[in-house]
Amino acid sequence: MLIKGEMMEEEVEKNLVESLRLPPKKEKAAGLIADGVSQRKTAQVVLSTPQTINTWCKEEDFKRRVDELRTDISKQLDEILNGGARRAAQTVVDLAAGSLQYEDAKELNSRLRAALFILDRFKSPKLNKSTTPGRRSERDATTEGDLMDAEEVQELLDR
C-alpha cells in the first residue's frame, strides 16, 4: 500500500521524466536522428519538411534530447557487448585448447576476430602493457587485421 508521500515522489519523478521528453512528433524525430537517420528521411517518417527538421536540430532542447538518446543507445550497445565478453573469452580459450571444431577456416577466423574485438573493447586498463616504440604487440597486430590467413587457421584445425 502506498502512502501519500510515496505517491507524490512517484508523480514528481514521472513529471520529471516527461519534462525531459519533447512533444511526440519531435521525440520521434529525435529518436530517428539519434539512430543515424538522415534529416530528409526523418522528415518523411514524421510527416514534416526537411526545413522543419533542420530547424529542430538547431534547437538546444532537441540537441540535448538527441544526445541523451545517443547515450542511451551507446549504453545499451556496451551492455550487449559486455554480456558477450564471457563467451568471447571462452571462444579464445577453446581455440587455444584446440577444442573448437570448424571445417571452414574462414568461419573460424571470423569468429576469432569477433571474439577479440569484444575482448579488446572491454579489456582492463591493468592489462594494457605499453610496448617499446616501433614494436607491435601481438594484440596490436590482431586489431590491425593481421590475423592468420586461411592456411594457418586450417593448420590449427588439422592438429
VEXTOR-638758 format. One record per residue: residue in one letter; z, x, y of N, C-alpha, C in turn. Coordinates in nm, 2 decimals. Layout:
NODE/aa/n_zz/n_xx/n_yy/ca_zz/ca_xx/ca_yy/c_zz/c_xx/c_yy
NODE/a/Z/X/Y/Z/X/Y/Z/X/Y
...
//
This chain:
NODE/aa/n_zz/n_xx/n_yy/ca_zz/ca_xx/ca_yy/c_zz/c_xx/c_yy
NODE/m/0.00/0.08/-0.12/0.00/0.00/0.00/0.00/0.09/0.12
NODE/l/-0.09/0.06/0.22/-0.10/0.14/0.34/-0.01/0.08/0.44
NODE/i/0.06/0.17/0.51/0.14/0.13/0.63/0.05/0.14/0.75
NODE/k/0.10/0.08/0.86/0.02/0.07/0.98/-0.02/0.21/1.03
NODE/g/0.07/0.31/1.03/0.04/0.44/1.08/-0.08/0.50/1.00
NODE/e/-0.08/0.49/0.87/-0.19/0.54/0.79/-0.32/0.47/0.82
NODE/m/-0.32/0.34/0.84/-0.44/0.27/0.87/-0.49/0.32/1.00
NODE/m/-0.41/0.35/1.10/-0.45/0.39/1.23/-0.52/0.53/1.21
NODE/e/-0.46/0.62/1.13/-0.51/0.75/1.11/-0.65/0.74/1.05
NODE/e/-0.67/0.66/0.95/-0.80/0.64/0.88/-0.90/0.59/0.98
NODE/e/-0.86/0.49/1.07/-0.95/0.44/1.17/-0.99/0.54/1.27
NODE/v/-0.90/0.62/1.31/-0.93/0.73/1.41/-1.02/0.83/1.35
NODE/e/-1.00/0.87/1.22/-1.09/0.96/1.15/-1.23/0.90/1.14
NODE/k/-1.24/0.77/1.10/-1.37/0.70/1.09/-1.44/0.70/1.22
NODE/n/-1.37/0.67/1.33/-1.43/0.67/1.46/-1.48/0.81/1.50
NODE/l/-1.40/0.91/1.47/-1.44/1.05/1.50/-1.57/1.08/1.43
NODE/v/-1.58/1.05/1.30/-1.70/1.08/1.22/-1.82/1.01/1.28
NODE/e/-1.80/0.88/1.31/-1.91/0.80/1.36/-1.95/0.86/1.50
NODE/s/-1.86/0.91/1.58/-1.89/0.96/1.71/-1.97/1.09/1.70
NODE/l/-1.96/1.16/1.59/-2.04/1.28/1.57/-2.19/1.25/1.53
NODE/r/-2.21/1.13/1.49/-2.34/1.08/1.45/-2.42/1.03/1.57
NODE/l/-2.55/1.03/1.55/-2.64/0.98/1.65/-2.68/0.83/1.61
NODE/p/-2.74/0.76/1.70/-2.80/0.63/1.67/-2.88/0.65/1.54
NODE/p/-2.90/0.55/1.46/-2.96/0.56/1.33/-3.10/0.63/1.33
NODE/k/-3.19/0.59/1.43/-3.32/0.65/1.43/-3.31/0.80/1.46
NODE/k/-3.23/0.83/1.56/-3.21/0.97/1.59/-3.14/1.05/1.48
NODE/e/-3.05/0.99/1.41/-2.98/1.05/1.30/-3.08/1.09/1.19
NODE/k/-3.17/0.99/1.16/-3.27/1.02/1.06/-3.36/1.13/1.10
NODE/a/-3.40/1.13/1.23/-3.49/1.24/1.28/-3.42/1.37/1.27
NODE/a/-3.29/1.37/1.31/-3.21/1.50/1.30/-3.21/1.55/1.16
NODE/g/-3.19/1.46/1.06/-3.19/1.50/0.92/-3.32/1.56/0.88
NODE/l/-3.43/1.50/0.92/-3.56/1.55/0.88/-3.58/1.68/0.94
NODE/i/-3.55/1.70/1.07/-3.57/1.83/1.14/-3.48/1.93/1.07
NODE/a/-3.36/1.90/1.04/-3.27/1.99/0.97/-3.33/2.04/0.83
NODE/d/-3.40/1.95/0.77/-3.46/1.98/0.64/-3.59/2.06/0.65
NODE/g/-3.63/2.08/0.78/-3.75/2.16/0.80/-3.88/2.08/0.82
NODE/v/-3.87/1.95/0.83/-3.99/1.87/0.85/-4.04/1.89/0.99
NODE/s/-4.17/1.89/1.01/-4.22/1.92/1.15/-4.19/1.80/1.24
NODE/q/-4.20/1.83/1.37/-4.17/1.72/1.47/-4.28/1.61/1.45
NODE/r/-4.40/1.64/1.43/-4.51/1.55/1.42/-4.48/1.45/1.30
NODE/k/-4.45/1.51/1.18/-4.42/1.44/1.06/-4.29/1.35/1.08
NODE/t/-4.19/1.41/1.14/-4.07/1.33/1.17/-4.10/1.21/1.26
NODE/a/-4.19/1.23/1.36/-4.22/1.11/1.44/-4.29/1.00/1.36
NODE/q/-4.38/1.04/1.26/-4.44/0.94/1.18/-4.34/0.87/1.09
NODE/v/-4.24/0.94/1.04/-4.15/0.88/0.95/-4.05/0.79/1.02
NODE/v/-4.01/0.83/1.14/-3.91/0.74/1.21/-3.98/0.64/1.30
NODE/l/-4.11/0.64/1.29/-4.19/0.54/1.38/-4.17/0.57/1.53
NODE/s/-4.19/0.69/1.57/-4.17/0.73/1.71/-4.29/0.81/1.74
NODE/t/-4.29/0.86/1.87/-4.40/0.95/1.91/-4.35/1.10/1.90
NODE/p/-4.45/1.19/1.88/-4.41/1.33/1.88/-4.34/1.37/2.01
NODE/q/-4.38/1.31/2.12/-4.32/1.35/2.25/-4.17/1.31/2.25
NODE/t/-4.14/1.19/2.20/-4.00/1.15/2.19/-3.92/1.24/2.10
NODE/i/-3.97/1.28/1.99/-3.90/1.38/1.90/-3.88/1.51/1.97
NODE/n/-3.98/1.55/2.05/-3.97/1.68/2.12/-3.86/1.67/2.23
NODE/t/-3.86/1.55/2.29/-3.75/1.53/2.39/-3.62/1.53/2.33
NODE/w/-3.60/1.47/2.22/-3.47/1.46/2.15/-3.43/1.61/2.10
NODE/c/-3.53/1.68/2.06/-3.50/1.82/2.01/-3.44/1.91/2.13
NODE/k/-3.47/1.87/2.25/-3.42/1.95/2.36/-3.28/1.90/2.41
NODE/e/-3.23/1.78/2.36/-3.10/1.73/2.40/-2.99/1.80/2.32
NODE/e/-2.88/1.83/2.39/-2.77/1.91/2.33/-2.71/1.84/2.21
NODE/d/-2.68/1.70/2.23/-2.62/1.63/2.11/-2.71/1.63/1.99
NODE/f/-2.84/1.62/2.01/-2.93/1.62/1.90/-2.94/1.76/1.84
NODE/k/-2.95/1.86/1.92/-2.95/2.00/1.87/-2.82/2.03/1.79
NODE/r/-2.71/1.99/1.84/-2.58/2.01/1.78/-2.58/1.94/1.64
NODE/r/-2.63/1.82/1.63/-2.63/1.74/1.51/-2.72/1.81/1.40
NODE/v/-2.84/1.86/1.45/-2.93/1.93/1.36/-2.86/2.05/1.30
NODE/d/-2.79/2.13/1.39/-2.72/2.24/1.34/-2.61/2.21/1.24
NODE/e/-2.54/2.10/1.27/-2.43/2.05/1.17/-2.50/2.02/1.04
NODE/l/-2.61/1.95/1.04/-2.68/1.91/0.92/-2.73/2.03/0.84
NODE/r/-2.78/2.13/0.92/-2.83/2.25/0.85/-2.72/2.33/0.79
NODE/t/-2.60/2.33/0.86/-2.48/2.40/0.80/-2.44/2.33/0.67
NODE/d/-2.44/2.19/0.67/-2.41/2.12/0.55/-2.50/2.15/0.44
NODE/i/-2.63/2.16/0.47/-2.73/2.19/0.36/-2.71/2.33/0.31
NODE/s/-2.68/2.42/0.40/-2.66/2.56/0.36/-2.53/2.57/0.27
NODE/k/-2.43/2.50/0.31/-2.31/2.50/0.22/-2.34/2.44/0.08
NODE/q/-2.41/2.34/0.08/-2.45/2.27/-0.05/-2.53/2.37/-0.13
NODE/l/-2.62/2.44/-0.07/-2.70/2.54/-0.15/-2.61/2.65/-0.20
NODE/d/-2.52/2.70/-0.12/-2.43/2.80/-0.16/-2.34/2.76/-0.28
NODE/e/-2.30/2.63/-0.27/-2.22/2.58/-0.38/-2.30/2.57/-0.51
NODE/i/-2.42/2.53/-0.50/-2.51/2.52/-0.62/-2.53/2.66/-0.68
NODE/l/-2.57/2.76/-0.59/-2.59/2.89/-0.64/-2.46/2.96/-0.69
NODE/n/-2.35/2.93/-0.63/-2.23/2.98/-0.67/-2.19/2.93/-0.81
NODE/g/-2.22/2.80/-0.83/-2.20/2.74/-0.96/-2.28/2.81/-1.07
NODE/g/-2.40/2.86/-1.03/-2.49/2.92/-1.13/-2.45/3.07/-1.15
NODE/a/-2.36/3.13/-1.07/-2.33/3.27/-1.08/-2.27/3.30/-1.22
NODE/r/-2.19/3.22/-1.28/-2.13/3.25/-1.41/-2.24/3.25/-1.51
NODE/r/-2.33/3.15/-1.51/-2.44/3.15/-1.61/-2.54/3.27/-1.58
NODE/a/-2.56/3.31/-1.46/-2.64/3.43/-1.43/-2.58/3.55/-1.49
NODE/a/-2.45/3.57/-1.47/-2.38/3.69/-1.52/-2.39/3.69/-1.67
NODE/q/-2.38/3.57/-1.74/-2.39/3.56/-1.88/-2.53/3.60/-1.93
NODE/t/-2.63/3.56/-1.85/-2.77/3.60/-1.89/-2.79/3.75/-1.89
NODE/v/-2.73/3.81/-1.78/-2.75/3.96/-1.77/-2.67/4.03/-1.89
NODE/v/-2.55/3.98/-1.92/-2.47/4.03/-2.03/-2.54/4.01/-2.16
NODE/d/-2.60/3.89/-2.18/-2.67/3.86/-2.31/-2.79/3.95/-2.32
NODE/l/-2.86/3.97/-2.21/-2.98/4.06/-2.22/-2.94/4.20/-2.25
NODE/a/-2.83/4.25/-2.19/-2.78/4.39/-2.22/-2.74/4.40/-2.36
NODE/a/-2.68/4.29/-2.42/-2.63/4.29/-2.55/-2.74/4.27/-2.66
NODE/g/-2.86/4.23/-2.61/-2.97/4.21/-2.70/-2.97/4.08/-2.76
NODE/s/-2.89/3.98/-2.71/-2.88/3.85/-2.78/-2.97/3.75/-2.72
NODE/l/-3.05/3.78/-2.62/-3.15/3.68/-2.57/-3.27/3.69/-2.66
NODE/q/-3.32/3.57/-2.70/-3.44/3.56/-2.78/-3.55/3.50/-2.71
NODE/y/-3.64/3.58/-2.66/-3.76/3.53/-2.59/-3.89/3.59/-2.65
NODE/e/-3.98/3.51/-2.68/-4.11/3.56/-2.73/-4.20/3.61/-2.61
NODE/d/-4.18/3.55/-2.50/-4.26/3.58/-2.38/-4.19/3.67/-2.29
NODE/a/-4.24/3.79/-2.27/-4.17/3.89/-2.18/-4.17/3.85/-2.04
NODE/k/-4.27/3.77/-1.99/-4.28/3.73/-1.85/-4.17/3.63/-1.83
NODE/e/-4.14/3.54/-1.93/-4.03/3.44/-1.91/-3.90/3.51/-1.90
NODE/l/-3.87/3.61/-1.98/-3.75/3.69/-1.98/-3.74/3.76/-1.85
NODE/n/-3.84/3.82/-1.80/-3.84/3.89/-1.67/-3.81/3.79/-1.56
NODE/s/-3.87/3.67/-1.56/-3.84/3.57/-1.46/-3.70/3.53/-1.46
NODE/r/-3.65/3.51/-1.58/-3.51/3.47/-1.59/-3.41/3.58/-1.54
NODE/l/-3.44/3.70/-1.57/-3.36/3.81/-1.53/-3.37/3.82/-1.38
NODE/r/-3.48/3.81/-1.32/-3.50/3.81/-1.17/-3.41/3.70/-1.11
NODE/a/-3.42/3.58/-1.16/-3.34/3.47/-1.10/-3.19/3.50/-1.12
NODE/a/-3.15/3.55/-1.23/-3.00/3.58/-1.25/-2.96/3.69/-1.16
NODE/l/-3.04/3.79/-1.14/-3.00/3.90/-1.05/-3.00/3.85/-0.90
NODE/f/-3.09/3.76/-0.87/-3.09/3.71/-0.73/-2.96/3.64/-0.70
NODE/i/-2.92/3.55/-0.80/-2.79/3.47/-0.78/-2.68/3.57/-0.77
NODE/l/-2.67/3.67/-0.86/-2.56/3.76/-0.86/-2.56/3.84/-0.73
NODE/d/-2.67/3.88/-0.68/-2.68/3.96/-0.56/-2.63/3.88/-0.44
NODE/r/-2.66/3.75/-0.44/-2.62/3.67/-0.33/-2.47/3.65/-0.32
NODE/f/-2.41/3.65/-0.44/-2.26/3.63/-0.44/-2.18/3.75/-0.48
NODE/k/-2.24/3.87/-0.47/-2.16/3.99/-0.51/-2.05/4.01/-0.42
NODE/s/-1.95/4.07/-0.47/-1.82/4.10/-0.40/-1.85/4.22/-0.31
NODE/p/-1.80/4.22/-0.18/-1.81/4.33/-0.10/-1.76/4.46/-0.16
NODE/k/-1.66/4.45/-0.24/-1.60/4.57/-0.31/-1.70/4.64/-0.40
NODE/l/-1.80/4.56/-0.45/-1.89/4.62/-0.54/-2.01/4.69/-0.47
NODE/n/-2.02/4.67/-0.34/-2.13/4.74/-0.26/-2.09/4.89/-0.25
NODE/k/-2.16/4.97/-0.32/-2.14/5.11/-0.30/-2.26/5.17/-0.22
NODE/s/-2.22/5.24/-0.12/-2.33/5.30/-0.04/-2.40/5.41/-0.12
NODE/t/-2.52/5.43/-0.10/-2.59/5.53/-0.17/-2.63/5.64/-0.06
NODE/t/-2.66/5.76/-0.11/-2.69/5.86/-0.01/-2.83/5.82/0.05
NODE/p/-2.85/5.86/0.18/-2.97/5.83/0.24/-3.09/5.88/0.16
NODE/g/-3.19/5.79/0.15/-3.32/5.83/0.08/-3.31/5.80/-0.06
NODE/r/-3.20/5.77/-0.12/-3.19/5.74/-0.26/-3.17/5.59/-0.27
NODE/r/-3.23/5.53/-0.37/-3.21/5.39/-0.40/-3.13/5.37/-0.53
NODE/s/-3.04/5.28/-0.52/-2.97/5.24/-0.64/-3.05/5.16/-0.73
NODE/e/-3.01/5.14/-0.86/-3.09/5.06/-0.95/-3.09/4.91/-0.90
NODE/r/-2.99/4.87/-0.84/-2.98/4.73/-0.78/-3.08/4.72/-0.67
NODE/d/-3.09/4.82/-0.58/-3.19/4.81/-0.47/-3.33/4.80/-0.53
NODE/a/-3.36/4.88/-0.64/-3.49/4.87/-0.70/-3.52/4.73/-0.75
NODE/t/-3.42/4.67/-0.81/-3.44/4.53/-0.86/-3.47/4.43/-0.75
NODE/t/-3.39/4.44/-0.64/-3.41/4.34/-0.54/-3.55/4.36/-0.47
NODE/e/-3.60/4.48/-0.48/-3.73/4.51/-0.41/-3.85/4.47/-0.51
NODE/g/-3.82/4.41/-0.62/-3.93/4.37/-0.71/-3.98/4.47/-0.81
NODE/d/-3.90/4.58/-0.82/-3.94/4.69/-0.91/-3.88/4.67/-1.05
NODE/l/-3.88/4.55/-1.10/-3.83/4.52/-1.23/-3.92/4.57/-1.34
NODE/m/-3.87/4.57/-1.46/-3.95/4.61/-1.57/-4.08/4.54/-1.58
NODE/d/-4.19/4.61/-1.62/-4.31/4.54/-1.64/-4.31/4.47/-1.78
NODE/a/-4.41/4.40/-1.81/-4.41/4.32/-1.93/-4.39/4.40/-2.06
NODE/e/-4.45/4.52/-2.06/-4.44/4.61/-2.18/-4.30/4.65/-2.20
NODE/e/-4.23/4.69/-2.09/-4.09/4.73/-2.11/-4.00/4.62/-2.16
NODE/v/-4.02/4.50/-2.10/-3.95/4.39/-2.15/-3.98/4.36/-2.29
NODE/q/-4.10/4.37/-2.33/-4.14/4.34/-2.47/-4.07/4.45/-2.56
NODE/e/-4.06/4.57/-2.52/-3.98/4.67/-2.60/-3.84/4.63/-2.62
NODE/l/-3.78/4.58/-2.52/-3.64/4.53/-2.53/-3.63/4.42/-2.63
NODE/l/-3.73/4.33/-2.63/-3.73/4.22/-2.72/-3.75/4.26/-2.86
NODE/d/-3.83/4.37/-2.88/-3.86/4.41/-3.02/-3.74/4.49/-3.08
NODE/r/-3.64/4.53/-3.00/-3.53/4.61/-3.06/-3.44/4.53/-3.15
//
